[in-house]
Amino acid sequence: MRIASLLSLFVIVAACSPRADANAPLSAATIDSVKAVDAAFAAAMNAKDSTAVFAVYAADARVMPPDSPTLEGTAFHPAIAGMIADGASDFALTPTYTYGVGDLAYSVGTASFKAGGATQSIKYTEVLRRGADGKWRYVVDMFSGVTPPPPAAAAKKK
């Protein structure tokens, strides 16, 4: 009886203990699957497939474009559809740092695309969450243009 009680206690403690890897950084393979969301976004934009673009965002996503209020849920859909309709093309996203723990990850990087015949460059930060289906999706997408720094002021001569 005493052994059965100890065994039951051990099972209960083991079941209630946090997973040993719950706070461990994501593996390299999982980081690759997080980075694949950027590739899927670029491929969908280049294919002019708004449905595929929207699929990389969680239903409760927040999109934070420059000089704009935060767009929640599907509020960003018209902006994406407009970019596609206006002929934006040649999207390339380059994550420069990606990290995550558990079901959350973030990625920082740069991107370029063509709009109106001119190449645009942006920097971005994204927060991604792994859904119950195992897929990673953007939950926060914040980006802004990259402007070169102003020229240094010339030194005054005496």
C-alpha contacts under 8 A as a table, 3 or more apart, distances in Angstrom:
res1	aa1	res2	aa2	distance
1	M	4	A	5.11
1	M	5	S	6.27
2	R	5	S	5.10
2	R	6	L	6.26
3	I	6	L	5.10
3	I	7	L	6.00
4	A	7	L	5.03
4	A	8	S	6.08
5	S	8	S	5.09
5	S	9	L	6.16
6	L	9	L	5.03
6	L	10	F	6.13
7	L	10	F	5.06
7	L	11	V	6.26
8	S	11	V	5.12
8	S	12	I	6.22
9	L	12	I	5.13
9	L	13	V	6.14
10	F	13	V	5.19
10	F	14	A	6.05
11	V	14	A	5.12
11	V	15	A	6.06
12	I	15	A	5.14
12	I	16	C	6.17
13	V	16	C	5.22
13	V	17	S	6.02
14	A	17	S	5.32
18	P	22	A	6.98
19	R	22	A	5.18
20	A	23	N	7.43
20	A	24	A	7.91
21	D	24	A	4.88
22	A	101	V	7.30
22	A	102	G	5.71
23	N	101	V	5.93
23	N	102	G	6.52
24	A	101	V	5.99
24	A	102	G	7.31
25	P	99	Y	7.24
25	P	100	G	5.74
25	P	101	V	4.72
25	P	102	G	7.41
26	L	30	T	5.90
26	L	31	I	6.22
26	L	99	Y	7.05
26	L	100	G	5.38
26	L	101	V	5.38
26	L	102	G	6.90
27	S	30	T	5.16
27	S	31	I	6.17
28	A	31	I	5.00
28	A	32	D	6.20
29	A	32	D	5.05
29	A	33	S	6.50
30	T	33	S	4.99
30	T	34	V	6.35
31	I	34	V	4.97
31	I	35	K	6.23
31	I	98	T	6.79
31	I	99	Y	6.89
31	I	100	G	7.44
32	D	35	K	5.02
32	D	36	A	6.10
33	S	36	A	4.91
33	S	37	V	7.00
33	S	136	W	7.52
34	V	37	V	5.70
34	V	38	D	7.81
34	V	98	T	7.89
34	V	105	A	7.37
34	V	128	L	7.53
34	V	136	W	6.15
35	K	38	D	5.58
35	K	39	A	6.93
35	K	95	P	6.96
35	K	98	T	7.40
35	K	107	S	7.66
36	A	39	A	4.94
36	A	40	A	6.10
37	V	40	A	4.96
37	V	41	F	6.12
37	V	56	V	6.54
37	V	136	W	6.95
37	V	137	R	6.97
38	D	41	F	5.05
38	D	42	A	6.24
38	D	93	L	6.14
38	D	94	T	7.88
38	D	95	P	7.78
39	A	42	A	5.16
39	A	43	A	6.07
39	A	92	A	7.81
39	A	93	L	6.86
40	A	43	A	5.08
40	A	44	A	6.03
40	A	53	V	7.71
40	A	56	V	7.43
41	F	44	A	5.20
41	F	45	M	6.17
41	F	52	A	7.59
41	F	53	V	5.53
41	F	56	V	6.67
42	A	45	M	5.15
42	A	46	N	6.05
42	A	91	F	5.19
42	A	92	A	5.92
42	A	93	L	6.63
43	A	46	N	5.11
43	A	47	A	6.05
43	A	91	F	7.58
44	A	47	A	5.00
44	A	48	K	6.04
44	A	49	D	5.16
44	A	50	S	6.91
44	A	52	A	5.52
44	A	53	V	5.38
45	M	48	K	4.89
45	M	49	D	6.12
45	M	50	S	7.02
45	M	53	V	6.49
45	M	84	I	7.00
45	M	88	A	7.92
45	M	89	S	7.04
45	M	91	F	6.80
46	N	49	D	7.72
46	N	88	A	7.93
46	N	89	S	5.45
46	N	90	D	6.02
46	N	91	F	6.18
48	K	84	I	5.73
49	D	52	A	5.49
49	D	53	V	6.44
50	S	53	V	4.85
50	S	54	F	6.10
50	S	80	I	7.13
50	S	81	A	6.34
50	S	84	I	7.63
51	T	54	F	5.23
51	T	55	A	6.26
52	A	55	A	5.02
52	A	56	V	6.97
53	V	56	V	5.79
53	V	57	Y	7.56
54	F	57	Y	5.54
54	F	77	H	7.37
55	A	58	A	7.45
55	A	137	R	7.84
56	V	136	W	7.58
56	V	137	R	4.97
56	V	138	Y	6.22
57	Y	61	A	6.06
57	Y	137	R	4.93
57	Y	138	Y	4.60
57	Y	139	V	6.33
58	A	61	A	5.09
58	A	73	G	7.96
58	A	137	R	5.41
58	A	138	Y	5.83
58	A	139	V	5.57
59	A	73	G	5.63
59	A	74	T	7.37
60	D	72	E	6.67
60	D	73	G	4.80
60	D	139	V	6.65
61	A	72	E	5.96
61	A	73	G	5.29
61	A	138	Y	6.45
61	A	139	V	4.10
61	A	140	V	5.68
61	A	141	D	7.79
62	R	70	T	6.38
62	R	71	L	5.62
62	R	72	E	4.62
62	R	73	G	6.43
62	R	139	V	5.95
62	R	140	V	4.80
62	R	141	D	6.39
63	V	70	T	5.83
63	V	71	L	5.08
63	V	72	E	6.47
63	V	76	F	6.67
63	V	140	V	5.80
63	V	141	D	4.76
63	V	142	M	6.02
64	M	68	S	6.99
64	M	69	P	6.79
64	M	70	T	4.78
64	M	71	L	6.32
64	M	140	V	7.54
64	M	141	D	5.96
64	M	142	M	4.52
64	M	143	F	6.61
65	P	68	S	5.72
65	P	69	P	7.54
65	P	70	T	7.24
65	P	141	D	7.98
65	P	142	M	5.95
65	P	143	F	5.60
65	P	144	S	6.52
66	P	142	M	7.92
66	P	143	F	6.42
66	P	144	S	5.09
66	P	145	G	7.59
71	L	74	T	7.73
71	L	75	A	5.29
71	L	76	F	5.58
72	E	75	A	5.54
72	E	76	F	7.06
73	G	76	F	7.29
74	T	77	H	5.43
75	A	78	P	7.00
76	F	79	A	5.45
76	F	80	I	6.60
77	H	80	I	5.25
77	H	81	A	6.10
78	P	81	A	4.99
78	P	82	G	5.90
79	A	82	G	5.03
79	A	83	M	6.27
80	I	83	M	5.13
80	I	84	I	6.30
81	A	84	I	5.15
81	A	85	A	6.08
82	G	85	A	4.97
82	G	86	D	5.96
83	M	86	D	5.09
83	M	87	G	6.45
83	M	88	A	5.50
83	M	115	A	8.00
84	I	87	G	5.30
84	I	88	A	5.53
84	I	89	S	7.83
85	A	88	A	7.61
86	D	115	A	7.62
86	D	116	G	7.67
87	G	115	A	6.68
87	G	116	G	7.36
88	A	91	F	7.98
88	A	113	F	6.85
88	A	114	K	5.48
88	A	115	A	4.62
88	A	116	G	7.22
89	S	113	F	5.76
89	S	114	K	5.15
89	S	115	A	6.75
90	D	112	S	7.55
90	D	113	F	4.99
90	D	114	K	5.86
91	F	111	A	7.17
91	F	112	S	5.77
91	F	113	F	4.35
91	F	114	K	7.21
92	A	111	A	5.51
92	A	112	S	5.45
92	A	113	F	6.46
93	L	109	G	7.22
93	L	110	T	6.03
93	L	111	A	4.26
93	L	112	S	6.68
94	T	109	G	5.48
94	T	110	T	5.32
94	T	111	A	5.88
95	P	98	T	6.83
95	P	107	S	6.26
95	P	108	V	5.66
95	P	109	G	4.05
95	P	110	T	6.44
96	T	107	S	7.50
96	T	108	V	5.81
96	T	109	G	4.69
96	T	110	T	7.34
97	Y	107	S	5.68
97	Y	108	V	5.27
97	Y	109	G	6.65
98	T	105	A	7.17
98	T	106	Y	5.66
98	T	107	S	4.24
98	T	108	V	6.41
99	Y	105	A	5.53
99	Y	106	Y	5.61
99	Y	107	S	6.60
100	G	103	D	7.57
100	G	104	L	5.56
100	G	105	A	3.73
100	G	106	Y	6.16
101	V	104	L	5.69
101	V	105	A	6.33
102	G	105	A	7.97
103	D	129	R	5.50
103	D	130	R	4.91
103	D	131	G	7.70
104	L	127	V	7.22
104	L	128	L	5.77
104	L	129	R	4.65
104	L	130	R	6.49
105	A	127	V	5.80
105	A	128	L	5.13
105	A	129	R	6.42
106	Y	125	T	7.13
106	Y	126	E	5.43
106	Y	127	V	4.33
106	Y	128	L	5.85
107	S	125	T	5.70
107	S	126	E	5.22
107	S	127	V	6.58
107	S	128	L	7.99
108	V	123	K	7.63
108	V	124	Y	5.68
108	V	125	T	4.48
108	V	126	E	6.52
109	G	123	K	5.77
109	G	124	Y	5.43
109	G	125	T	6.66
110	T	121	S	7.23
110	T	122	I	5.64
110	T	123	K	4.31
110	T	124	Y	6.00
111	A	121	S	5.77
111	A	122	I	5.27
111	A	123	K	6.24
111	A	124	Y	7.60
112	S	119	T	6.69
112	S	120	Q	5.42
112	S	121	S	4.47
112	S	122	I	6.28
113	F	119	T	5.61
113	F	120	Q	5.39
113	F	121	S	6.85
114	K	117	G	5.90
114	K	118	A	5.39
114	K	119	T	4.38
114	K	120	Q	5.87
115	A	118	A	5.52
115	A	119	T	6.43
115	A	120	Q	6.87
120	Q	145	G	7.59
121	S	145	G	5.96
121	S	146	V	5.72
122	I	143	F	6.57
122	I	144	S	5.42
122	I	145	G	4.23
122	I	146	V	5.10
123	K	143	F	5.63
123	K	144	S	5.73
123	K	145	G	6.32
123	K	146	V	6.39
124	Y	141	D	7.30
124	Y	142	M	5.65
124	Y	143	F	4.20
124	Y	144	S	6.66
125	T	140	V	7.99
125	T	141	D	6.22
125	T	142	M	5.37
125	T	143	F	6.41
126	E	138	Y	6.51
126	E	139	V	7.49
126	E	140	V	5.41
126	E	141	D	4.58
126	E	142	M	6.23
127	V	138	Y	5.84
127	V	139	V	5.65
127	V	140	V	4.94
127	V	141	D	6.65
128	L	136	W	6.09
128	L	137	R	5.21
128	L	138	Y	4.36
128	L	139	V	5.36
128	L	140	V	6.97
129	R	136	W	5.46
129	R	137	R	5.62
129	R	138	Y	6.56
129	R	139	V	6.46
130	R	133	D	7.75
130	R	134	G	5.63
130	R	135	K	5.35
130	R	136	W	4.27
130	R	137	R	6.47
131	G	134	G	5.23
131	G	135	K	5.50
131	G	136	W	6.30
131	G	137	R	7.43
132	A	135	K	7.54
138	Y	141	D	6.47
